[in-house]
Amino acid sequence: MERETYNALVDNIYDAALNPDLWRSAVSSIRTAFNSEAAGFFIETKNNQLVENHILGIDPDVMGIYGAHYAEKNPWFTVPGLMKPGRVLTDYSLEELYKDRKAFSSTDFYQGWCKTLDFRHLMGGNLIDMNGNMLNFSFFRSHHSGHYSDREILEYSSLCRHLVRAADVNFRLDNSNLQTALTETILDTLKIAVVALGVSGRMEYMNDYARNLIYSKNGLFDHRSRLKAVSDSCNRALLHCIDSAYAQEKSSTIKINRERKSPLTITILPSSGNKGFLGVTSRYVTLLITDPDDREIGNAEYLEHRWSLTPLEAEFGCNLLKGLSVNQVAEVMGLTKETARWYSKQVMSKLDVNSQSGLIIKLMQDISFLGKP
């Protein structure tokens, strides 16, 4: 590879680090420079689940087949320690490891997937370990194009270091945008716990109030960066609602039972952030957790004037914000269920929302309301 070409690739990589929309062009130029039929990034969990795919030259449906049937059979991932981040491997690496020229071509991964795509030679490896999720960059070549030479391996090894740095910059900027977006609208002093889950369901951000609440292990706890409920039935409900937020972009509110305390209320909200790695819009699930035993939330008098509510409607809205169901608010306020449902419709209509989750979002965005003692 000419030095000028190499320098241009490096420039493209760092341009993409600061402007994710340029990643596709950068990957395309890398694929061309290494004379490959396909090349790009994918993210695979330590349990061999494909969670992201950005490979140029392979149809997404075909990568879906890899994820469903062949990820767990990928011969490089099955050898402990072989896919250490930063290490560049090829099909020849596997043959040398086993001292067998058919070590790669005899695998189910090659016979069932690579061969059908006419991919005989591969090069690549993991770039970054993101709490168990491996960011990988790989190249694919046909038998006709030939194997990757020692010189190409050295050139990519050098380029790989720049890919690692650029990807790290992208992820740091992405997480920084998430944290800024949350802390600008929700303050720890409000005693509302905020937890953001990333694409894999792992907790990527929590405010101080959430951290204290979760680490107390009374109702909720942290298990390998995943939020769990102590109660099995509550945990199943929590996981179901989180899955629905990811898959269907559906918001919901659930209760988490606790020993000798009132249940916690968790509002689960799907949210899309700014464009992150590879120009893909970051998808997060945000959890807003309130503890009714801690303190009163909001100010009914301010809510009354801010949204032109009646005194009872304002009181009703504050109770909804605390996570109480309509029936629970009816009991607290001494209303019939029918009257409570009517108040609920009135409050949501005046705030122009159609769900309790929508109401919470709107009030969370109202700094004046939240700041009232």
C-alpha positions, -999 to +999 in steps of 0.1 A: +000+000+000+013+034-009+021+057+020-003+083+006-031+058+005-024+048+041-023+084+053-056+090+036-072+060+054-060+074+087-074+108+079-108+092+070-109+072+102-104+103+125-128+124+104-154+097+111-146+096+148-158+132+150-186+129+124-202+095+125-219+101+092-185+095+075-180+060+089-196+043+059-172+062+035-142+054+057-151+017+058-156+016+020-121+031+015-106+005+038-123-023+020-110-011-013-075-006+000-073-042+012-090-056-020-118-073-001-153-083-012-166-073+022-154-055+053-167-036+084-177-036+120-199-059+140-205-062+178-208-097+194-214-104+230-193-128+251-223-152+247-219-150+210-250-129+203-247-106+173-261-072+185-248-048+158-238-052+122-222-026+099-204-047+073-203-034+037-206-062+011-228-086+031-265-083+031-279-076+066-302-107+063-272-128+056-255-114+087-287-122+105-282-159+096-246-156+109-259-142+142-287-168+145-267-200+135-230-194+132-218-168+157-214-194+183-196-216+158-171-189+148-138-208+153-119-177+165-144-169+192-144-205+205-107-205+215-103-188+249-081-157+248-075-159+210-097-128+202-078-105+226-086-069+215-059-055+192-048-089+179-050-094+141-060-129+129-065-146+096-077-180+084-039-189+083-037-181+120-062-208+127-044-233+105-011-225+123-027-228+157-040-263+150-012-273+126-038-283+101-043-268+067-080-276+069-085-261+104-106-233+089-122-249+058-134-279+077-154-259+102-192-256+102-187-218+101-169-220+068-189-249+052-223-235+062-218-198+059-185-185+044-185-210+015-220-201+004-208-165+001-175-175-017-155-162+013-123-183+016-100-159+033-106-137+064-087-111+083-096-091+114-101-092+151-117-075+181-109-038+186-125-030+220-141-050+248-171-029+259-181-046+292-183-080+275-195-067+241-167-071+215-164-045+187-149-064+158-135-053+124-132-080+097-123-084+060-136-111+037-121-124+004-129-150-022-106-178-031-099-160-064-087-129-046-061-149-026-051-149+010-040-118+030-003-114+027+021-108+056+025-072+044-012-066+044-015-080+079+012-056+091-005-027+073-038-035+089-022-041+123-009-005+121-042+008+109-060-012+136-045+010+163-062+041+147-095+023+144-093+015+182-087+051+191-114+064+167-140+040+179-131+048+216-136+086+208-170+078+192-182+058+222-170+084+247-188+112+228-219+091+226-220+084+263-211+120+271-241+132+250-263+108+269-251+119+303-254+156+294-290+151+280-301+135+313-283+157+338-295+189+320-332+180+327-331+159+358-312+168+390-301+145+418-316+168+443-351+160+430-347+124+444-357+109+411-334+080+401-324+080+364-309+050+348-300+047+311-296+013+294-275+010+263-281-012+232-272-044+250-294-036+281-265-028+303-266+002+326-245+029+309-254+058+331-271+064+365-273+095+386-262+096+422-297+091+436-301+060+414-267+046+425-276+049+462-310+034+456-298+004+436-268-003+459-290-005+489-304-037+473-339-031+487-360-039+457-334-035+430-297-045+426-269-044+400-259-077+385-230-074+361-241-039+350-277-051+345-306-039+366-324-067+384-354-068+408-350-088+440-385-103+435-385-129+407-420-119+396-410-082+396-378-090+377-397-109+350-421-079+346-391-055+345-373-075+318-405-077+298-411-040+299-375-032+290-377-056+260-409-039+249-392-005+251-364-017+228-384-038+204-417-018+202-405+016+215-433+012+241-433+031+274-447+016+306-449+019+343-444-009+368-441-014+406-412-031+423-421-047+456-398-041+487-396-055+522-412-033+548-414-004+524-437+010+498-431-003+462-408+016+440-423+029+408-403+026+375-413+044+344-396+028+314-391+051+284-376+043+250-354+071+238-333+078+207-302+099+212-278+116+187-261+098+159-233+077+175-209+051+162-211+045+124-237+072+122-264+050+137-289+068+160-282+056+195-311+038+211-314+038+248-340+029+274-343+054+302-357+043+336-372+069+360-375+054+395-394+071+423-395+061+460-428+072+476-413+068+511-386+094+504-404+127+499-432+145+481-425+152+445-436+184+428-458+213+439-496+211+432-500+249+435-474+256+408-488+228+386-522+244+390-511+277+376-486+264+351-511+242+332-544+258+342-555+229+363-581+229+390-567+224+426-580+188+426-566+181+391-532+195+402-532+172+433-542+143+411-513+151+387-487+151+415-500+117+427-496+103+392-461+117+391-452+098+422-461+066+403-495+058+418-520+041+396-553+058+389-570+035+413-544+042+440-549+079+435-586+074+439-580+057+473-556+084+485-579+112+475-611+096+485-626+095+450-646+068+432-628+050+404-650+066+378-642+101+391-605+093+393-606+081+356-623+114+347-596+134+365-569+114+348-584+122+313-587+159+323-551+162+335-536+144+305-558+164+281-546+197+295-510+186+293-515+172+258-504+137+266-522+103+264-505+082+290-491+083+325-456+078+310-462+108+287-473+129+317-441+120+336-419+129+306-436+163+303-432+171+339-396+159+339-389+185+312-404+213+333-375+224+354-396+250+372-421+224+384-395+200+395-375+226+413-404+236+435-402+224+471 
